[in-house]
Amino acid sequence: MSRAAAGAKGKKKGATFTIDCSKPVEDKIMDIASLEKFLQERIKVGGKAGALGDSVTVTREKSKITVISDSNFSKRYLKYLTKKYLKKHNVRDWLRVIASNKDRSVYELRYFNIAENEAEDED
């Protein structure tokens, strides 16, 4: 298998991904508008960051951000950028990015389960 074929295998054409930020937004830990702006500035199209053009659109609805792509776009790349945003805003220690159980094109921001870790430490 050639290197070009392996690279194209991981990417999809015309993808729609959603980031569900409902829990951190309800707790006022993060601002969803800043995440939307971060994604618009950082998503690379054709090797250039911020030049989305018509191929990628980033929209916000209440506590969800939707990324619609006409060209190749990796779901993993969206997770990478979301984690980078969390680290920049110093909330990476409390939040994690997880693919939803119901719909695999949706990422959720969830809290780490600290209570379970404390129970294990006591044993």
Buried (B, 14 or more C-beta within 10 A) or exposed (E): EEEEEEEEEEBBEEBEBBBBBEBBBEEEBBEBEEBBBBBBEBBEBEEEEEEBEEBBBBEBEEBBBBBBBEBBBBBEBBBEBBBEBBEEBEBBEBBBBEEEEEEEBBBBBBBEEEEEEEEEEEE
